Amino acid sequence: MATIPTKPAEGHQSSSGFVYLPLIAGWLVPGAGHFLLRKWVRGALLLVSIVSMFALGLAMQGKLYTGAQDLLSLLGMAGDLGSGLLYLVSRMLGLGADPVQTTVADYGRVFIVVAGLLNIIAAIDAHNLRTGRKQ
Amino acid sequence: MFHPSHYAAVVLYAFFASVVFGITMRSTPRNMLRYGAYCFLLFTGSAILVSWAMFLIAR
């Protein structure tokens, strides 16, 4: 039985190189996965949106999750870790260490978690672009 | 420090989330813009509707 060779989608990048590089780069630095694929505008918009959301969260005195004391903290930390280097550098600088004491600080905590989750979506999008699943 | 009102926080959240949703969920620039605007309207519109519902329930 003859098999039809699969044709790569239009806009599919070169198949050489490490296929997971845009995914990992996009996770570490927001938009970096798209920059690697020469999607400059998309990458810049993702970078500005995610970094702004993370920075606004810290400016609102939002807290960074530092450990998994309970299930909710574990989920919050998973979200925070989605920001990649933003989270690690902020932890090293001692940012977001204060406990949440105001309503605005609670909004800030949510901004930080959601920035991480959005970054995960962006990194997966870069991976889909790399594999040709998306144009 | 930054102390936005609740509504300003909702608008900022909706804007940034909508930009990411638009870029990642659609393929062409035109569709990205349309889907981002759609998400933004849904985020902010639902926040206004739920706020009014809570206001009326509390009365």
Backbone of each chain as ProteinMPNN parsed JSONL, in Angstrom:
{"seq_chain_A": "MATIPTKPAEGHQSSSGFVYLPLIAGWLVPGAGHFLLRKWVRGALLLVSIVSMFALGLAMQGKLYTGAQDLLSLLGMAGDLGSGLLYLVSRMLGLGADPVQTTVADYGRVFIVVAGLLNIIAAIDAHNLRTGRKQ", "coords_chain_A": {"N_chain_A": [[0.845, -1.185, 0.0], [0.625, 2.113, -0.942], [2.012, 4.984, 0.549], [1.149, 8.325, 1.185], [3.345, 10.944, 1.014], [3.734, 13.254, 3.667], [3.012, 16.623, 3.329], [4.769, 19.506, 4.208], [3.3, 22.245, 5.991], [2.531, 25.51, 4.634], [4.782, 28.147, 5.265], [6.142, 26.738, 7.077], [8.972, 26.281, 9.033], [12.513, 25.776, 8.554], [13.501, 22.377, 8.772], [15.734, 21.693, 10.09], [17.769, 21.627, 13.047], [17.098, 22.01, 16.588], [13.99, 20.982, 17.534], [12.493, 21.736, 19.716], [13.464, 24.12, 20.546], [12.263, 26.795, 20.112], [10.092, 26.51, 21.855], [11.288, 26.203, 24.409], [12.872, 28.521, 24.533], [10.858, 30.434, 24.308], [9.511, 29.969, 26.664], [11.441, 30.664, 28.585], [12.064, 33.379, 27.992], [9.628, 35.701, 27.37], [8.085, 35.742, 24.2], [10.428, 35.13, 22.86], [10.531, 32.714, 21.487], [8.977, 33.231, 19.231], [10.524, 35.221, 18.1], [12.769, 33.718, 17.347], [11.666, 32.367, 15.248], [11.386, 34.299, 13.448], [9.114, 35.849, 13.622], [8.565, 38.743, 14.122], [6.813, 40.889, 14.885], [4.685, 39.61, 16.208], [6.137, 38.392, 18.268], [7.152, 40.667, 19.591], [4.795, 41.887, 20.485], [3.842, 39.907, 22.206], [5.936, 39.82, 24.052], [5.844, 42.445, 25.168], [3.222, 42.45, 26.241], [3.192, 40.29, 28.125], [5.408, 40.774, 29.802], [4.673, 43.311, 30.721], [2.343, 42.699, 32.136], [3.346, 41.045, 34.138], [5.131, 42.833, 35.394], [3.376, 44.851, 36.218], [1.911, 43.405, 38.055], [3.845, 42.953, 40.047], [4.291, 45.64, 40.702], [1.909, 46.213, 41.907], [2.283, 45.144, 44.307], [2.022, 42.424, 44.357], [2.286, 38.948, 45.253], [4.964, 36.584, 44.904], [4.816, 33.153, 44.468], [6.511, 30.903, 46.542], [6.804, 28.357, 47.454], [5.334, 25.078, 47.922], [3.06, 24.914, 49.936], [0.415, 24.126, 50.204], [-2.258, 22.76, 48.124], [-3.324, 24.865, 46.568], [-1.251, 26.732, 46.656], [0.655, 25.288, 45.316], [-0.459, 25.18, 42.736], [-0.469, 27.902, 42.166], [2.266, 28.404, 42.174], [3.031, 26.886, 40.005], [1.84, 28.364, 37.985], [3.249, 30.789, 38.287], [5.847, 29.937, 37.656], [5.63, 29.651, 34.955], [6.41, 32.023, 33.847], [9.085, 31.88, 33.443], [12.35, 33.094, 33.119], [11.708, 35.596, 34.115], [10.373, 35.102, 36.516], [12.374, 33.707, 37.949], [14.488, 35.588, 38.092], [13.198, 37.661, 39.449], [12.703, 36.416, 41.883], [15.344, 36.077, 42.732], [16.046, 38.726, 43.098], [14.551, 39.331, 45.228], [11.982, 40.279, 44.956], [8.398, 40.627, 45.296], [8.084, 39.326, 47.706], [6.655, 39.987, 49.933], [3.816, 39.31, 52.06], [0.388, 39.069, 50.913], [-1.598, 41.824, 51.565], [-3.432, 43.721, 50.916], [-6.312, 44.504, 48.852], [-5.584, 45.299, 46.283], [-3.031, 44.209, 46.127], [-3.732, 41.568, 45.969], [-4.915, 41.51, 43.458], [-2.584, 41.954, 42.063], [-1.141, 39.61, 42.588], [-2.689, 37.824, 41.107], [-2.301, 38.872, 38.535], [0.405, 38.245, 38.167], [0.418, 35.427, 38.215], [-1.255, 34.905, 36.02], [0.201, 36.072, 33.964], [2.29, 34.24, 33.757], [0.851, 31.96, 32.933], [-0.141, 32.83, 30.473], [2.251, 33.113, 29.156], [3.032, 30.477, 28.887], [1.106, 29.598, 27.06], [1.891, 31.182, 24.891], [4.462, 30.168, 24.403], [3.862, 27.553, 23.638], [2.471, 28.13, 21.335], [4.57, 29.095, 19.765], [5.969, 26.722, 19.476], [4.108, 25.254, 17.989], [4.132, 26.751, 15.645], [6.72, 26.228, 14.846], [6.671, 23.492, 14.329], [4.966, 23.438, 12.222], [2.313, 23.078, 12.613], [0.769, 25.236, 12.941], [0.306, 28.28, 11.104]], "CA_chain_A": [[0.0, 0.0, 0.0], [1.453, 3.318, -1.041], [1.707, 6.042, 1.516], [1.339, 9.666, 0.632], [4.239, 11.721, 1.89], [3.083, 14.435, 4.242], [3.589, 17.87, 2.828], [4.8, 20.48, 5.28], [2.428, 23.391, 5.779], [3.188, 26.734, 4.185], [5.311, 28.915, 6.383], [6.881, 25.825, 7.941], [10.366, 26.673, 9.085], [13.473, 24.737, 8.212], [13.362, 21.258, 9.691], [16.978, 21.444, 10.792], [17.844, 22.249, 14.367], [16.369, 21.426, 17.708], [12.595, 21.365, 17.312], [11.906, 22.29, 20.94], [14.155, 25.364, 20.918], [11.329, 27.91, 20.296], [9.279, 26.266, 23.056], [12.097, 26.476, 25.604], [13.232, 29.951, 24.516], [9.632, 31.177, 24.589], [9.205, 29.848, 28.091], [12.427, 31.416, 29.371], [11.896, 34.817, 27.712], [8.382, 35.856, 26.597], [8.222, 36.192, 22.806], [11.693, 34.713, 22.246], [10.252, 31.631, 20.546], [8.517, 33.836, 17.986], [11.671, 35.91, 17.506], [13.593, 32.705, 16.677], [10.991, 31.976, 14.004], [11.305, 35.538, 12.66], [7.793, 36.485, 13.742], [9.012, 39.857, 14.954], [5.711, 41.678, 15.463], [4.005, 38.758, 17.191], [7.026, 38.243, 19.417], [7.227, 41.927, 20.332], [3.523, 42.089, 21.187], [3.789, 38.953, 23.324], [6.917, 40.275, 25.048], [5.331, 43.635, 25.859], [2.025, 42.11, 27.014], [3.473, 39.4, 29.254], [6.293, 41.472, 30.745], [3.893, 44.377, 31.369], [1.431, 42.1, 33.108], [4.165, 40.584, 35.263], [5.661, 44.009, 36.095], [2.257, 45.509, 36.906], [1.61, 42.567, 39.222], [4.834, 43.27, 41.093], [4.061, 47.02, 41.132], [0.73, 46.194, 42.785], [2.749, 44.425, 45.494], [1.597, 41.033, 44.293], [3.255, 38.017, 45.847], [5.452, 35.447, 44.12], [4.759, 31.903, 45.237], [7.876, 30.405, 46.749], [6.815, 26.948, 47.834], [4.064, 24.386, 47.789], [2.559, 24.573, 51.275], [-0.844, 23.409, 49.984], [-2.548, 22.554, 46.701], [-3.485, 26.148, 45.88], [0.083, 27.315, 46.493], [1.323, 24.512, 44.268], [-0.982, 25.641, 41.45], [0.023, 29.266, 41.983], [3.682, 28.357, 41.824], [3.108, 26.387, 38.624], [1.545, 29.515, 37.139], [4.386, 31.726, 38.362], [6.998, 29.361, 36.949], [5.415, 29.832, 33.526], [7.081, 33.248, 33.391], [10.482, 31.558, 33.131], [13.408, 33.886, 33.749], [11.114, 36.719, 34.869], [10.123, 34.605, 37.867], [13.627, 33.364, 38.635], [15.218, 36.829, 38.387], [12.456, 38.377, 40.499], [12.977, 35.71, 43.148], [16.722, 36.375, 43.137], [16.091, 40.12, 43.538], [13.74, 39.47, 46.436], [10.71, 40.958, 44.665], [7.192, 39.826, 45.536], [8.261, 38.472, 48.883], [5.748, 40.389, 51.016], [2.505, 38.655, 52.016], [-0.703, 39.891, 50.379], [-2.323, 42.469, 52.666], [-4.476, 44.607, 50.387], [-7.041, 43.962, 47.696], [-4.783, 45.547, 45.075], [-1.95, 43.222, 46.117], [-4.305, 40.305, 45.509], [-4.981, 41.628, 41.989], [-1.203, 41.807, 41.579], [-0.813, 38.174, 42.626], [-3.364, 37.199, 39.963], [-1.606, 39.334, 37.327], [1.669, 37.51, 38.027], [0.102, 34.039, 37.846], [-1.806, 34.864, 34.661], [1.31, 36.347, 33.034], [2.968, 32.953, 33.56], [0.007, 31.059, 32.139], [-0.157, 33.349, 29.096], [3.557, 32.82, 28.553], [3.017, 29.069, 28.49], [0.327, 29.547, 25.811], [2.719, 31.773, 23.828], [5.556, 29.242, 24.088], [3.281, 26.431, 22.879], [2.185, 28.669, 20.001], [5.848, 29.105, 19.034], [6.258, 25.329, 19.122], [3.209, 24.883, 16.891], [4.649, 27.401, 14.437], [7.972, 25.528, 14.484], [6.386, 22.164, 13.77], [4.113, 23.582, 11.055], [0.912, 22.833, 12.956], [0.11, 26.534, 12.773], [1.061, 29.156, 10.203]], "C_chain_A": [[0.888, 1.246, 0.0], [1.041, 4.337, 0.009], [2.019, 7.39, 0.887], [2.255, 10.442, 1.56], [3.535, 12.975, 2.396], [3.806, 15.69, 3.788], [3.618, 18.892, 3.967], [3.924, 21.677, 4.948], [3.23, 24.591, 5.31], [3.66, 27.526, 5.393], [6.085, 28.045, 7.348], [8.365, 26.174, 7.878], [11.264, 25.497, 8.701], [13.429, 23.621, 9.24], [14.66, 20.961, 10.431], [16.957, 22.137, 12.147], [16.951, 21.568, 15.377], [14.923, 21.915, 17.681], [11.966, 22.024, 18.544], [12.537, 23.623, 21.354], [13.2, 26.554, 21.059], [10.463, 27.748, 21.548], [10.053, 26.651, 24.314], [12.468, 27.962, 25.685], [12.016, 30.807, 24.857], [9.227, 31.097, 26.039], [10.173, 30.708, 28.917], [12.25, 32.924, 29.208], [10.637, 34.99, 26.87], [8.643, 36.406, 25.194], [9.478, 35.689, 22.115], [11.49, 33.581, 21.233], [9.804, 32.174, 19.199], [9.658, 34.598, 17.297], [12.557, 34.911, 16.758], [13.001, 32.295, 15.334], [10.762, 33.177, 13.093], [9.898, 36.11, 12.597], [7.97, 37.677, 14.673], [7.865, 40.587, 15.64], [4.979, 40.873, 16.532], [4.845, 38.627, 18.451], [7.082, 39.503, 20.262], [5.944, 42.172, 21.116], [3.4, 41.15, 22.388], [4.739, 39.387, 24.436], [6.359, 41.438, 25.865], [4.148, 43.255, 26.76], [2.375, 41.32, 28.272], [4.375, 40.082, 30.283], [5.537, 42.592, 31.464], [2.985, 43.799, 32.442], [2.2, 41.651, 34.356], [4.647, 41.785, 36.085], [4.55, 44.746, 36.842], [1.861, 44.72, 38.154], [2.575, 42.849, 40.362], [4.628, 44.694, 41.621], [2.848, 47.135, 42.049], [1.028, 45.463, 44.092], [2.195, 43.001, 45.546], [2.702, 40.111, 44.782], [3.687, 36.968, 44.826], [5.382, 34.207, 45.003], [6.167, 31.317, 45.348], [7.918, 28.928, 47.109], [5.431, 26.366, 47.72], [3.591, 23.946, 49.171], [1.241, 23.798, 51.185], [-1.119, 23.348, 48.485], [-2.655, 23.879, 45.949], [-2.13, 26.829, 45.661], [0.853, 26.603, 45.385], [0.873, 24.972, 42.875], [-0.492, 27.055, 41.139], [1.481, 29.279, 41.569], [3.872, 27.837, 40.396], [2.833, 27.525, 37.649], [2.702, 30.5, 37.114], [5.582, 31.224, 37.558], [6.864, 29.488, 35.436], [6.104, 31.067, 32.981], [8.559, 33.034, 33.118], [11.47, 32.426, 33.874], [12.863, 35.072, 34.536], [10.905, 36.308, 36.326], [11.434, 34.363, 38.611], [14.415, 34.622, 39.011], [14.517, 37.607, 39.498], [12.676, 37.736, 41.861], [14.379, 36.047, 43.653], [16.851, 37.798, 43.667], [15.235, 40.36, 44.785], [12.432, 40.199, 46.211], [9.544, 40.028, 44.984], [7.279, 38.931, 46.749], [7.268, 38.8, 50.002], [4.426, 39.638, 50.922], [1.433, 39.623, 51.517], [-1.507, 40.48, 51.531], [-3.426, 43.388, 52.188], [-5.157, 43.944, 49.201], [-6.224, 44.134, 46.417], [-3.63, 44.549, 44.984], [-2.47, 41.856, 45.655], [-4.503, 40.336, 43.991], [-3.587, 41.388, 41.403], [-0.773, 40.358, 41.556], [-1.426, 37.465, 41.423], [-2.679, 37.611, 38.652], [-0.339, 38.503, 37.086], [1.405, 36.066, 37.592], [-0.378, 33.969, 36.398], [-0.732, 35.187, 33.624], [2.068, 35.049, 32.737], [2.155, 32.013, 32.693], [-0.054, 31.518, 30.675], [1.168, 33.059, 28.396], [3.657, 31.357, 28.111], [2.25, 28.911, 27.171], [1.173, 30.07, 24.65], [3.845, 30.831, 23.423], [5.042, 28.05, 23.28], [2.925, 26.877, 21.463], [3.456, 28.701, 19.15], [6.215, 27.686, 18.601], [5.384, 24.874, 17.954], [3.643, 25.528, 15.569], [5.889, 26.659, 13.921], [7.695, 24.196, 13.825], [5.487, 22.243, 12.534], [2.658, 23.31, 11.326], [0.088, 24.111, 12.803], [0.966, 27.389, 11.843], [1.276, 30.513, 10.844]], "O_chain_A": [[1.779, 1.397, 0.836], [-0.141, 4.512, 0.302], [3.003, 7.564, 0.167], [1.974, 10.581, 2.75], [2.835, 13.66, 1.651], [5.031, 15.796, 3.855], [2.599, 19.117, 4.62], [3.812, 22.081, 3.79], [4.434, 24.688, 5.546], [2.99, 27.556, 6.425], [6.63, 28.544, 8.333], [8.933, 26.34, 6.798], [10.8, 24.367, 8.547], [13.331, 23.879, 10.44], [14.697, 20.088, 11.298], [16.225, 23.104, 12.36], [16.164, 20.677, 15.055], [14.662, 23.113, 17.792], [11.008, 22.786, 18.417], [12.185, 24.186, 22.391], [13.306, 27.28, 22.047], [10.14, 28.73, 22.218], [9.526, 27.346, 25.183], [12.393, 28.579, 26.748], [12.122, 31.783, 25.6], [8.664, 32.045, 26.587], [9.752, 31.399, 29.844], [12.284, 33.661, 30.193], [10.579, 34.473, 25.754], [9.336, 37.41, 25.029], [9.59, 35.806, 20.895], [12.205, 33.506, 20.234], [10.192, 31.657, 18.152], [9.749, 34.617, 16.069], [13.043, 35.208, 15.667], [13.722, 31.927, 14.407], [10.042, 33.089, 12.099], [9.535, 36.778, 11.628], [7.588, 37.638, 15.843], [7.933, 40.873, 16.835], [4.689, 41.377, 17.617], [4.332, 38.736, 19.565], [7.064, 39.437, 21.491], [5.987, 42.608, 22.266], [2.918, 41.545, 23.45], [4.393, 39.329, 25.616], [6.396, 41.421, 27.096], [4.081, 43.689, 27.91], [1.905, 41.646, 29.362], [4.138, 39.983, 31.487], [5.726, 42.806, 32.662], [2.876, 44.355, 33.535], [1.75, 41.858, 35.483], [4.584, 41.767, 37.314], [4.753, 45.21, 37.964], [1.518, 45.303, 39.182], [2.161, 42.969, 41.515], [4.767, 44.943, 42.819], [2.77, 48.048, 42.871], [0.123, 45.198, 44.884], [1.936, 42.452, 46.617], [3.886, 40.445, 44.734], [2.893, 36.522, 43.998], [5.837, 34.22, 46.146], [6.907, 31.248, 44.367], [8.985, 28.316, 47.068], [4.466, 27.081, 47.451], [3.701, 22.776, 49.537], [0.985, 22.913, 52.001], [-0.319, 23.821, 47.676], [-2.146, 24.011, 44.836], [-1.892, 27.428, 44.612], [1.597, 27.221, 44.623], [1.685, 25.134, 41.963], [-0.145, 27.367, 40.0], [1.887, 30.068, 40.716], [4.76, 28.29, 39.673], [3.497, 27.647, 36.619], [3.09, 30.989, 36.053], [6.244, 31.997, 36.866], [7.86, 29.439, 34.714], [6.357, 31.155, 31.78], [9.222, 33.935, 32.605], [11.447, 32.498, 35.102], [13.477, 35.508, 35.509], [11.217, 37.062, 37.247], [11.584, 34.766, 39.764], [14.949, 34.714, 40.117], [15.173, 38.15, 40.387], [12.819, 38.428, 42.869], [14.581, 36.274, 44.846], [17.651, 38.064, 44.564], [15.207, 41.466, 45.323], [11.826, 40.69, 47.163], [9.679, 38.805, 44.947], [6.62, 37.893, 46.813], [7.062, 37.994, 50.909], [3.959, 39.354, 49.82], [1.555, 40.838, 51.677], [-2.035, 39.749, 52.37], [-4.276, 43.794, 52.981], [-4.662, 42.973, 48.63], [-6.174, 43.237, 45.575], [-3.288, 44.093, 43.893], [-1.741, 41.085, 45.03], [-4.291, 39.331, 43.312], [-3.433, 40.712, 40.386], [-0.114, 39.918, 40.614], [-0.788, 36.621, 40.795], [-2.502, 36.782, 37.76], [-0.047, 38.109, 35.957], [2.085, 35.545, 36.708], [0.034, 33.091, 35.64], [-0.752, 34.637, 32.523], [2.442, 34.795, 31.592], [2.7, 31.342, 31.817], [-0.023, 30.699, 29.758], [1.202, 32.792, 27.194], [4.282, 31.041, 27.099], [2.684, 28.185, 26.276], [1.18, 29.488, 23.565], [4.153, 30.704, 22.238], [5.706, 27.591, 22.35], [3.057, 26.109, 20.509], [3.425, 28.375, 17.963], [6.711, 27.477, 17.494], [5.858, 24.195, 17.043], [3.531, 24.916, 14.507], [6.072, 26.492, 12.715], [8.383, 23.803, 12.883], [5.265, 21.232, 11.868], [1.842, 23.304, 10.405], [-1.12, 24.07, 12.569], [2.187, 27.245, 11.795], [1.892, 31.391, 10.24]]}, "seq_chain_B": "MFHPSHYAAVVLYAFFASVVFGITMRSTPRNMLRYGAYCFLLFTGSAILVSWAMFLIAR", "coords_chain_B": {"N_chain_B": [[4.793, 52.281, 43.633], [1.717, 50.86, 42.481], [-1.635, 51.523, 42.267], [-4.327, 50.639, 41.033], [-7.849, 51.182, 40.267], [-10.533, 48.798, 40.778], [-11.89, 48.424, 38.359], [-10.085, 49.518, 36.513], [-8.008, 47.703, 36.792], [-9.26, 45.44, 35.776], [-9.591, 46.216, 33.096], [-6.918, 46.494, 32.239], [-5.988, 43.87, 32.615], [-7.725, 42.534, 30.833], [-6.925, 43.666, 28.415], [-4.178, 42.879, 28.033], [-4.377, 40.078, 28.19], [-6.088, 39.641, 26.049], [-4.547, 40.429, 23.856], [-2.6, 38.398, 23.838], [-4.234, 36.129, 23.509], [-5.386, 36.709, 21.023], [-3.151, 36.632, 19.289], [-2.221, 34.011, 19.621], [-4.345, 32.297, 19.11], [-5.33, 32.601, 16.556], [-4.522, 32.748, 13.004], [-4.076, 34.626, 10.939], [-3.249, 38.131, 10.577], [-5.516, 39.86, 10.446], [-7.603, 38.259, 11.47], [-6.516, 37.799, 13.97], [-6.636, 40.347, 15.122], [-9.399, 40.775, 15.144], [-10.272, 38.659, 16.792], [-8.896, 39.245, 19.144], [-10.08, 41.711, 19.827], [-12.677, 40.815, 20.22], [-12.34, 39.099, 22.452], [-11.499, 41.003, 24.322], [-13.79, 42.613, 24.55], [-15.562, 40.715, 25.573], [-14.32, 40.084, 28.044], [-14.34, 42.612, 29.435], [-17.022, 43.353, 29.174], [-18.372, 41.218, 30.432], [-17.431, 41.6, 33.01], [-18.616, 44.035, 33.679], [-21.342, 43.32, 33.541], [-21.51, 41.299, 35.529], [-20.8, 42.816, 37.719], [-22.953, 44.618, 37.915], [-24.951, 42.738, 38.442], [-24.151, 41.783, 40.961], [-24.39, 44.142, 42.395], [-27.165, 44.562, 42.28], [-28.09, 42.284, 43.588], [-27.127, 42.718, 46.127], [-28.725, 44.704, 47.083]], "CA_chain_B": [[3.654, 51.38, 43.762], [0.64, 51.09, 41.521], [-2.895, 51.177, 42.931], [-5.448, 50.897, 40.129], [-9.184, 50.8, 40.744], [-10.897, 47.444, 40.363], [-12.225, 48.42, 36.936], [-8.849, 49.732, 35.747], [-7.285, 46.426, 36.805], [-9.958, 44.551, 34.832], [-9.308, 46.654, 31.722], [-5.523, 46.135, 31.945], [-5.957, 42.409, 32.511], [-8.419, 42.155, 29.601], [-6.129, 44.1, 27.261], [-2.993, 42.043, 27.827], [-4.808, 38.702, 27.902], [-6.68, 39.613, 24.705], [-3.44, 40.476, 22.884], [-1.993, 37.059, 23.753], [-5.221, 35.216, 22.928], [-5.525, 37.009, 19.597], [-1.97, 36.169, 18.542], [-1.995, 32.565, 19.699], [-5.51, 31.482, 18.722], [-5.667, 32.817, 15.147], [-3.332, 32.654, 12.142], [-3.835, 35.808, 10.098], [-3.314, 39.375, 11.355], [-6.885, 40.375, 10.511], [-8.363, 37.437, 12.417], [-5.951, 38.033, 15.309], [-7.185, 41.613, 15.618], [-10.828, 40.588, 15.425], [-10.458, 37.775, 17.945], [-8.437, 39.979, 20.32], [-11.127, 42.679, 20.189], [-13.807, 40.027, 20.73], [-11.991, 38.671, 23.813], [-11.482, 42.192, 25.175], [-15.174, 42.997, 24.825], [-16.156, 39.715, 26.463], [-13.746, 40.259, 29.392], [-14.817, 43.834, 30.089], [-18.491, 43.313, 29.216], [-18.835, 40.295, 31.479], [-17.118, 42.206, 34.308], [-19.656, 45.044, 33.948], [-22.603, 42.619, 33.806], [-21.444, 40.634, 36.836], [-20.787, 43.876, 38.732], [-24.33, 45.069, 38.092], [-25.7, 41.65, 39.093], [-23.802, 41.778, 42.397], [-24.966, 45.368, 42.962], [-28.601, 44.375, 42.449], [-28.305, 41.24, 44.593], [-26.798, 43.252, 47.455], [-29.718, 45.698, 47.515]], "C_chain_B": [[2.512, 51.802, 42.826], [-0.661, 50.608, 42.159], [-4.072, 51.486, 42.005], [-6.783, 50.593, 40.818], [-9.473, 49.382, 40.248], [-11.16, 47.399, 38.853], [-10.979, 48.635, 36.068], [-8.03, 48.44, 35.683], [-7.918, 45.445, 35.825], [-9.607, 44.914, 33.394], [-7.867, 46.291, 31.325], [-5.388, 44.632, 31.714], [-6.557, 41.974, 31.173], [-7.568, 42.511, 28.381], [-4.969, 43.142, 27.003], [-3.379, 40.595, 27.498], [-5.366, 38.605, 26.483], [-5.607, 39.665, 23.621], [-2.85, 39.068, 22.71], [-2.963, 36.07, 23.122], [-5.335, 35.444, 21.414], [-4.373, 36.449, 18.791], [-1.887, 34.648, 18.503], [-3.153, 31.728, 19.163], [-5.91, 31.644, 17.258], [-4.38, 32.897, 14.319], [-3.04, 33.91, 11.334], [-3.992, 37.081, 10.93], [-4.737, 39.916, 11.514], [-7.719, 39.589, 11.526], [-7.842, 37.591, 13.842], [-6.56, 39.278, 15.936], [-8.654, 41.448, 16.009], [-11.041, 39.739, 16.664], [-9.99, 38.454, 19.238], [-9.482, 40.981, 20.792], [-12.333, 41.971, 20.783], [-13.554, 39.591, 22.183], [-12.023, 39.865, 24.777], [-12.906, 42.607, 25.539], [-15.835, 42.001, 25.761], [-15.637, 39.867, 27.892], [-14.385, 41.451, 30.095], [-16.341, 43.827, 30.213], [-18.991, 42.397, 30.299], [-18.534, 40.861, 32.86], [-18.183, 43.247, 34.675], [-20.978, 44.367, 34.302], [-22.605, 41.982, 35.193], [-21.446, 41.675, 37.959], [-22.193, 44.391, 38.995], [-25.172, 44.001, 38.795], [-25.41, 41.631, 40.588], [-24.387, 42.999, 43.096], [-26.456, 45.169, 43.24], [-28.909, 43.32, 43.51], [-28.095, 41.817, 45.993], [-27.855, 44.221, 47.966], [-30.906, 45.042, 48.183]], "O_chain_B": [[2.39, 52.968, 42.45], [-0.783, 49.444, 42.542], [-4.744, 52.502, 42.185], [-6.842, 49.859, 41.804], [-8.75, 48.843, 39.41], [-10.724, 46.48, 38.159], [-10.835, 48.012, 35.016], [-7.436, 48.122, 34.653], [-7.218, 44.709, 35.129], [-9.356, 44.036, 32.569], [-7.626, 45.835, 30.207], [-4.761, 44.185, 30.753], [-5.977, 41.15, 30.465], [-7.5, 41.74, 27.423], [-4.798, 42.653, 25.887], [-2.773, 39.969, 26.629], [-5.146, 37.61, 25.793], [-5.742, 39.018, 22.582], [-2.63, 38.608, 21.59], [-2.563, 35.257, 22.289], [-5.374, 34.494, 20.631], [-4.58, 35.859, 17.73], [-1.526, 34.064, 17.481], [-2.959, 30.569, 18.799], [-6.751, 30.892, 16.768], [-3.291, 33.089, 14.86], [-1.879, 34.223, 11.072], [-4.776, 37.11, 11.879], [-5.114, 40.377, 12.591], [-8.444, 40.169, 12.334], [-8.608, 37.525, 14.803], [-6.948, 39.282, 17.105], [-9.09, 41.918, 17.06], [-11.89, 40.055, 17.498], [-10.595, 38.274, 20.294], [-9.747, 41.1, 21.988], [-12.943, 42.461, 21.734], [-14.437, 39.7, 23.034], [-12.511, 39.752, 25.902], [-13.193, 42.916, 26.695], [-16.591, 42.394, 26.649], [-16.411, 39.789, 28.845], [-14.905, 41.325, 31.204], [-16.886, 44.245, 31.235], [-19.93, 42.741, 31.018], [-19.301, 40.63, 33.796], [-18.602, 43.335, 35.829], [-21.659, 44.778, 35.242], [-23.575, 42.107, 35.941], [-22.022, 41.445, 39.022], [-22.587, 44.58, 40.146], [-26.005, 44.321, 39.642], [-26.327, 41.478, 41.395], [-24.828, 42.915, 44.242], [-26.954, 45.555, 44.298], [-29.885, 43.451, 44.249], [-28.8, 41.45, 46.933], [-27.882, 44.532, 49.157], [-31.834, 45.731, 48.606]]}, "name": "protein", "num_of_chains": 2, "seq": "MATIPTKPAEGHQSSSGFVYLPLIAGWLVPGAGHFLLRKWVRGALLLVSIVSMFALGLAMQGKLYTGAQDLLSLLGMAGDLGSGLLYLVSRMLGLGADPVQTTVADYGRVFIVVAGLLNIIAAIDAHNLRTGRKQMFHPSHYAAVVLYAFFASVVFGITMRSTPRNMLRYGAYCFLLFTGSAILVSWAMFLIAR"}
